[in-house]
Amino acid sequence: MTANKHFKRRVRERARRTGESYTAALRHLRRVDAEEHRVQWKRIERPDFAYAVHVPQGWHERPPNTKNSPWETARYGDHSDRRHGAIVFRQPVRPGRTSAEMAEIARSSLESLGFADIEIVPARLGERDGALLSGVKRDAGRALSIREYMAMDGDVGFCLGCWSTVPEEDLPLFEAMAGRFEILVDV
């Protein structure tokens, strides 16, 4: 009974946050929960950057590409499946800056790179309230979708940036990764 009560609360919260109907939110969360139960998770702790990320068992950590951003800490993906992956950013921010403000700054940068249909909505990164920036870049009949989950810890901003060429398949995976993300305190 208690688990069902908590699940219904999650459904109502998602419906309120996204504007979906209760039924649409219910379908989404059932799909996310089913996907999460099929995935074997691997926790990668990065105490030097004060976070831990959970990725599918077959994914590996790769070095950051600092040409992409000086705040990139690592990349994660499956060497045999290049249709999706994730990047974690950690950067200092002005005191008092919100996750939504951080997302607006990222929006400008992404638009200059050709991303469109960018939306910013409230979301969670692990246990923290934050923002979700999503968008797509179309090129030669292909589409690259992104989802960047952002949250703050004092004067530090964290971002789990996920990308996919098959977003309808990867959405439950990315939602589960964002839900499991840990900002480590007192490291």
Secondary structure, DSSP 4 states (H G I P E B T S, - for coil): -HHHHHHHHHHHHHHHHH---HHHHHHHHHHHHHHHHHPPEEEEEETTTTEEEEEETT-EEE---TTT-TTEEEEEEETTEEEEEEEEEEEE--TT--HHHHHHHHHHHHHHTT-EEEEEEEEEETTEEEEEEEEEEEETTEEEEEEEEEEEETTEEEEEEEEESSHHHHHHHHHHHHHH-EE----
